[in-house]
Each structure stands twice: as structure tokens, then as C-alpha cells.
Amino acid sequence: MQLIQHVNKNQQTSGVNLGEKRLSGTILEIPWSELQADGPDTLTTKSLDSALSLWTIGGKQAVVAVKVCPSGHEDYSGVAPLSSCPSWLWSKGVSSASVSHNGQQQEVPIPWQYQFQVYFRQFLQQLAGRYDGNSGIAAWIMSCGHFCQATATYPDQYQSYKSQTGFTEAQWYAACRETVQDYCAAFTDSRLWLGVGDGYIQGVPEVPPYDHLTLARRVCPSNVGVGFYYHNLRGGQHWFSSPYPQLCLDLATQNVPIALGLDNAMTDSQAFYDTYGPPLATVQNAKAVGASYLCWYAKDVQAASVQGSEYYQALESL
């Protein structure tokens, strides 16, 4: 099992933990707005190219997560409402919804809308033309939702989002399926990790048969894996009370590479620690379901450099 780290926006130019020999790669979240800033006909790749040149030093790889919606509260852009989509998109007839997170207004697209799918499909084709088969990229994470995963909106925004968009499980699932199909049509030599949310844990279970965990495998099994990395799924009661352990075991038997975000996100809260479990337990749980990748936050990887610490022991057990 390989260790990859998640870095925040401010860490993307820092090279944090690149000297850690046990680290295989880094997840880089790049908003669509940075990759196609000037219009639908051209890519703007300076930020991604710069990041790849840094994070692929010494044989390490990057996992590129393309954001269509913000990943929680983001304060680095200095604009309101915050959006991960390029500003030109709204002038092309693409509809949006307004959601709030920690007091921050965010503008998000309606991904089952035809116009959105047309422009996102074109973007994927251009991205593939530039990066498909790039040896420095281990995988791409794509989804229509927040945190680069299949989360349509924040739990406390569900009713507002539904009233603005007419959201149904069927529409959302169809939009996610379209994203996977468009990716597979554009990329032929690069793996996709479909980001999976924590709806079960938040009390908003996915309605069968709209199961996002196995969506990617059903749509195009030849080059698609499951990016299952959201950080609330750790080694404690949340993990065991969800259906994910058995689903992961089933996928592992089909040789689907699984990336689990069983990171602990170091905290001073004993209650938080008690809920999510010690670092060693999360590693053992990831191994138990046949995970190929374990994702920690950068600060968790830093903690593992202290010999004898819980993170050190967990990393040694990989």
C-alpha cells in the first residue's frame, strides 16, 4: 500500500514532505477556473505545469483533482461569491446555484444541465490532449461536487440547493455518470479516481441504485479506479457503521485500485480522536479492505517523522 498526501492551496508551492522516502505522491486540487481561465477554446496550464515540475521530483507522482465546486471554505481567491468554475462559463448560458459554507457564499454549476456538460466535455478533451499518459500523473480525480467528489452540496444546504435546482438523486447520478463517460472518451492512458462522498455518514444515504462507489467500475472498467479519499472516513465508528468496508472488499476482488482517505488530521480534541481512531488502526483497516493507496494530510505525514510517535508507527506498518 502506497502513501499519498493531501496538500492545501497554500502548500502547493512548498514541496512539503518531498524528502519523505515513504511518500509516493501528492494530491493537488486545481480549480477548473485555473485551467481554462481565458475561454472555452484554450487551456491555461501554467499553475498545473509548475506544480507537476515540483511534485514529481525523485520519481514521485501527482494525483490531480480538478475542482468544479469549492472544497469547503476557501479564502485564497478574494472573490465573492467563490466559484471553482471559470467566470466565462456563466455568460455561456450555464445555470448556477448559490450555497453557503461557514458564512461564505459559493456559486456552483448545475451539472445535469446540457450546456454545462457541453463545456465540461470540451474541457476534458483539451486536458486529455495535453496530459493523457503523463508519467508524472498517477491519476485524475473528477466529480461534479464539492471536495472533488460525488457530494452535490453541503448537508445543511440540501433543501436550499434542491429548491434552486430541482435536484433529484436520478439527475445527480446521471450527471456523475456523464462525467465518467466523458472522461473515458477523452483519456485513454490515464486512470480516473471517482471521488466518493460521505453521504451515509452525514445521514443522507444514496438511494439505490444510485451508488456512486461502483459507478466508475460499471461505466468503463478498463481505466477507471475509485478515488475514495474523503477525510471523514477514518478508522473509527464512522467507518465500521458505513457500507464502505464491504463495498471496498468487493471492488478489490475485481482488481480495482482503491485510494482511501483514512487520514486522522491531527487534532487536540480527544473526542474527535476517540471517534475516528488512532493512525495505526486506520492503516490496518485500509489494508483489510485491499486498499492500494492511503491518503494523509501533509501535517500527518510530518508527524510521522517523529520517531516513536503514533504516526511514525503507522507509517512503518505500511
C-alpha positions as CSV (number, residue, x, y, z in Angstrom):
1,M,0.0,0.0,0.0
2,Q,1.4,3.4,-1.0
3,L,1.1,6.6,1.0
4,I,0.0,9.8,-0.7
5,Q,-0.6,13.2,0.9
6,H,-3.2,15.9,0.5
7,V,-1.8,19.5,0.5
8,N,-3.9,22.7,0.8
9,K,-3.7,25.6,-1.7
10,N,-1.0,27.4,0.3
11,Q,1.2,24.2,0.4
12,Q,1.1,23.5,-3.3
13,T,4.2,25.6,-3.9
14,S,6.0,24.5,-0.8
15,G,7.3,21.0,-1.6
16,V,6.3,19.9,1.9
17,N,7.5,16.3,2.7
18,L,9.1,15.7,-0.6
19,G,12.1,14.4,1.3
20,E,10.0,11.7,2.9
21,K,11.1,8.5,1.2
22,R,8.0,6.6,2.1
23,L,5.7,9.1,0.4
24,S,4.7,8.1,-3.1
25,G,2.8,11.1,-4.3
26,T,0.6,14.2,-3.6
27,I,-3.0,15.1,-4.3
28,L,-3.2,18.5,-5.9
29,E,-6.5,20.3,-6.1
30,I,-6.7,22.6,-9.1
31,P,-9.9,24.5,-9.8
32,W,-11.3,24.4,-13.4
33,S,-11.0,28.2,-13.3
34,E,-7.2,28.0,-13.3
35,L,-7.0,25.5,-16.1
36,Q,-9.3,27.3,-18.6
37,A,-9.3,30.9,-17.4
38,D,-9.5,32.7,-20.8
39,G,-12.4,30.9,-22.5
40,P,-13.5,27.5,-23.7
41,D,-11.1,27.2,-26.6
42,T,-7.7,27.3,-24.7
43,L,-6.1,25.7,-21.7
44,T,-4.1,27.8,-19.1
45,T,-1.7,25.3,-17.8
46,K,1.0,27.4,-16.0
47,S,-0.1,26.6,-12.5
48,L,-0.5,22.8,-13.1
49,D,2.7,22.6,-15.1
50,S,4.6,24.4,-12.3
51,A,3.0,22.1,-9.7
52,L,3.9,18.9,-11.6
53,S,7.5,20.0,-12.0
54,L,7.8,20.4,-8.3
55,W,5.8,17.4,-7.0
56,T,7.2,14.7,-9.4
57,I,10.8,15.2,-8.2
58,G,12.6,11.9,-7.4
59,G,10.1,9.7,-9.1
60,K,7.1,10.8,-7.0
61,Q,3.8,11.3,-8.7
62,A,0.9,13.7,-8.5
63,V,-2.8,12.9,-8.3
64,V,-4.6,15.9,-10.0
65,A,-8.0,16.7,-8.5
66,V,-9.9,19.1,-10.8
67,K,-12.4,21.1,-8.8
68,V,-15.8,22.1,-10.2
69,C,-17.0,23.2,-6.8
70,P,-15.1,24.5,-3.8
71,S,-13.7,22.2,-1.2
72,G,-15.3,23.7,1.9
73,H,-14.4,27.2,3.0
74,E,-11.8,28.7,0.7
75,D,-10.4,32.2,1.3
76,Y,-7.5,32.5,-1.0
77,S,-9.3,33.8,-4.1
78,G,-10.5,37.1,-2.7
79,V,-13.7,37.0,-4.7
80,A,-17.4,36.6,-3.7
81,P,-19.3,34.5,-4.4
82,L,-16.5,32.0,-4.6
83,S,-16.5,29.6,-7.6
84,S,-14.2,26.9,-8.9
85,C,-15.6,27.4,-12.4
86,P,-14.2,29.9,-14.9
87,S,-16.1,33.2,-14.9
88,W,-16.8,32.9,-18.7
89,L,-19.0,29.8,-18.0
90,W,-21.9,31.8,-16.6
91,S,-22.0,34.1,-19.7
92,K,-22.5,31.0,-21.9
93,G,-25.9,30.1,-20.5
94,V,-24.8,27.7,-17.8
95,S,-27.0,27.9,-14.8
96,S,-25.8,28.0,-11.2
97,A,-26.9,27.7,-7.6
98,S,-25.8,29.7,-4.6
99,V,-24.8,27.8,-1.5
100,S,-23.2,28.9,1.8
101,H,-20.4,27.3,3.8
102,N,-19.2,28.8,7.1
103,G,-20.6,32.1,6.1
104,Q,-19.1,32.1,2.6
105,Q,-21.3,32.4,-0.5
106,Q,-20.3,30.0,-3.2
107,E,-21.6,29.7,-6.8
108,V,-21.8,26.1,-8.2
109,P,-23.0,24.8,-11.6
110,I,-26.0,22.6,-12.2
111,P,-24.1,19.6,-13.7
112,W,-27.1,17.8,-15.3
113,Q,-27.7,20.9,-17.4
114,Y,-26.9,20.3,-21.1
115,Q,-24.8,23.5,-21.5
116,F,-22.6,22.6,-18.6
117,Q,-21.9,19.1,-19.9
118,V,-21.0,20.5,-23.3
119,Y,-18.3,22.9,-22.0
120,F,-17.0,20.4,-19.4
121,R,-16.7,17.7,-22.0
122,Q,-14.8,20.1,-24.3
123,F,-12.5,20.9,-21.3
124,L,-11.8,17.3,-20.6
125,Q,-10.9,16.7,-24.3
126,Q,-8.4,19.5,-24.2
127,L,-7.0,18.4,-20.9
128,A,-6.5,14.9,-22.3
129,G,-4.8,16.2,-25.4
130,R,-2.2,17.9,-23.2
131,Y,-1.8,15.4,-20.3
132,D,-3.1,11.9,-21.2
133,G,-0.4,9.4,-20.5
134,N,1.8,11.8,-18.5
135,S,4.1,9.6,-16.4
136,G,4.1,12.1,-13.5
137,I,0.4,11.9,-13.0
138,A,-0.8,8.8,-11.1
139,A,-4.5,9.6,-11.6
140,W,-7.1,12.3,-12.0
141,I,-9.9,12.9,-9.6
142,M,-13.0,14.1,-11.2
143,S,-16.5,14.7,-10.0
144,C,-19.3,17.3,-10.2
145,G,-19.5,18.1,-6.5
146,H,-17.7,19.6,-3.6
147,F,-14.3,18.3,-2.4
148,C,-13.8,16.8,-5.9
149,Q,-16.3,14.1,-5.0
150,A,-19.9,13.0,-5.5
151,T,-21.3,15.4,-2.9
152,A,-23.9,17.6,-4.6
153,T,-24.0,20.1,-1.7
154,Y,-23.2,20.6,1.9
155,P,-25.6,18.8,4.2
156,D,-27.1,22.0,5.7
157,Q,-27.6,23.4,2.2
158,Y,-29.6,20.5,0.8
159,Q,-33.1,22.0,0.9
160,S,-31.9,25.3,-0.5
161,Y,-29.9,23.6,-3.2
162,K,-32.9,21.3,-4.1
163,S,-35.3,24.3,-4.3
164,Q,-32.9,26.2,-6.6
165,T,-32.0,23.3,-8.9
166,G,-34.8,20.8,-8.8
167,F,-32.2,18.2,-7.6
168,T,-33.2,14.5,-7.6
169,E,-31.0,11.5,-7.0
170,A,-31.6,10.4,-10.5
171,Q,-30.4,13.7,-12.1
172,W,-27.3,13.8,-9.9
173,Y,-26.4,10.3,-10.6
174,A,-26.9,10.8,-14.4
175,A,-24.6,13.9,-14.2
176,C,-21.9,11.9,-12.4
177,R,-22.2,9.1,-14.9
178,E,-21.9,11.6,-17.8
179,T,-18.7,13.0,-16.2
180,V,-17.2,9.4,-16.1
181,Q,-18.2,8.6,-19.6
182,D,-16.8,11.9,-21.0
183,Y,-13.5,11.3,-19.1
184,C,-13.3,7.8,-20.5
185,A,-13.9,9.1,-24.0
186,A,-11.2,11.7,-23.7
187,F,-8.5,9.9,-21.7
188,T,-7.2,6.6,-23.0
189,D,-4.0,6.2,-21.0
190,S,-4.7,7.8,-17.6
191,R,-6.6,6.5,-14.6
192,L,-9.6,8.2,-13.1
193,W,-10.4,8.1,-9.4
194,L,-14.0,8.9,-8.9
195,G,-14.3,10.8,-5.7
196,V,-16.9,9.4,-3.3
197,G,-18.6,11.4,-0.6
198,D,-19.7,10.6,2.9
199,G,-23.5,10.8,2.5
200,Y,-24.1,7.7,4.6
201,I,-22.2,9.3,7.5
202,Q,-23.9,12.6,7.2
203,G,-27.3,10.9,7.3
204,V,-28.1,11.4,3.6
205,P,-27.7,7.9,2.2
206,E,-27.5,7.4,-1.5
207,V,-30.7,5.9,-2.9
208,P,-30.2,2.5,-4.6
209,P,-29.4,2.1,-7.5
210,Y,-27.7,5.4,-7.5
211,D,-24.5,4.0,-5.9
212,H,-21.5,6.2,-6.7
213,L,-18.9,3.9,-5.3
214,T,-19.4,1.3,-8.0
215,L,-20.4,3.8,-10.7
216,A,-17.0,4.1,-12.3
217,R,-16.5,0.4,-12.5
218,R,-19.8,-0.1,-14.2
219,V,-19.3,2.6,-16.8
220,C,-15.8,2.0,-18.1
221,P,-13.8,-0.6,-16.1
222,S,-10.8,-0.5,-18.4
223,N,-9.1,2.6,-17.0
224,V,-11.2,3.7,-14.0
225,G,-10.4,3.2,-10.3
226,V,-12.2,4.6,-7.3
227,G,-10.8,7.7,-5.6
228,F,-12.2,7.1,-2.1
229,Y,-10.3,9.6,-0.1
230,Y,-12.7,12.0,1.7
231,H,-11.2,12.7,5.1
232,N,-14.2,11.9,7.3
233,L,-13.8,8.2,6.6
234,R,-11.3,7.1,9.2
235,G,-10.8,4.1,11.3
236,G,-13.4,4.5,14.0
237,Q,-17.1,4.1,14.3
238,H,-18.0,6.0,11.2
239,W,-16.0,3.6,9.0
240,F,-17.5,0.5,10.5
241,S,-21.1,1.8,10.6
242,S,-21.0,2.5,6.8
243,P,-21.4,0.1,3.9
244,Y,-18.0,1.1,2.5
245,P,-15.8,-1.7,4.0
246,Q,-17.7,-4.4,2.2
247,L,-18.0,-2.4,-1.0
248,C,-14.3,-1.9,-1.0
249,L,-13.7,-5.6,-0.5
250,D,-15.9,-6.4,-3.4
251,L,-14.1,-3.9,-5.6
252,A,-10.7,-5.2,-4.5
253,T,-11.6,-8.6,-5.7
254,Q,-12.2,-7.1,-9.2
255,N,-8.6,-5.6,-9.1
256,V,-9.9,-2.0,-8.8
257,P,-7.2,0.2,-7.2
258,I,-8.7,1.9,-4.2
259,A,-7.4,5.1,-2.6
260,L,-8.7,5.5,1.0
261,G,-8.6,8.9,2.8
262,L,-8.3,7.3,6.2
263,D,-6.2,10.3,7.4
264,N,-6.5,11.5,11.0
265,A,-6.0,15.2,10.6
266,M,-4.1,15.8,13.8
267,T,-6.3,17.5,16.4
268,D,-6.3,18.4,20.0
269,S,-9.8,17.1,20.5
270,Q,-9.8,13.8,22.4
271,A,-13.5,13.3,21.4
272,F,-12.5,13.7,17.8
273,Y,-9.6,11.2,18.2
274,D,-11.8,8.7,20.0
275,T,-14.4,8.8,17.2
276,Y,-12.0,8.4,14.3
277,G,-9.4,6.1,15.9
278,P,-5.6,6.1,16.1
279,P,-3.4,6.3,13.0
280,L,-2.3,2.6,13.2
281,A,-6.0,1.5,13.2
282,T,-6.7,3.4,10.0
283,V,-3.7,1.8,8.3
284,Q,-4.9,-1.7,9.4
285,N,-8.4,-1.0,8.2
286,A,-7.2,0.2,4.8
287,K,-5.1,-3.0,4.5
288,A,-8.1,-5.1,5.5
289,V,-10.1,-4.0,2.5
290,G,-7.3,-4.3,0.0
291,A,-6.6,-0.6,-0.5
292,S,-3.8,0.4,-2.9
293,Y,-3.3,3.9,-1.6
294,L,-3.7,5.6,1.8
295,C,-4.1,9.4,1.9
296,W,-3.0,11.5,4.9
297,Y,-2.9,15.2,5.2
298,A,0.6,16.8,4.9
299,K,0.7,17.5,8.6
300,D,0.0,13.8,9.4
301,V,3.0,12.9,7.2
302,Q,5.1,15.5,9.0
303,A,4.1,13.9,12.3
304,A,5.3,10.6,11.1
305,S,8.9,11.9,11.0
306,V,9.0,11.9,14.9
307,Q,10.4,8.5,15.8
308,G,8.2,6.6,18.2
309,S,5.1,8.7,17.5
310,E,1.8,7.1,16.6
311,Y,2.1,8.4,13.1
312,Y,5.6,7.0,12.8
313,Q,4.4,3.6,13.9
314,A,1.5,3.7,11.5
315,L,3.7,4.7,8.6
316,E,6.3,1.9,9.5
317,S,3.4,-0.6,9.3
318,L,2.7,0.2,5.6
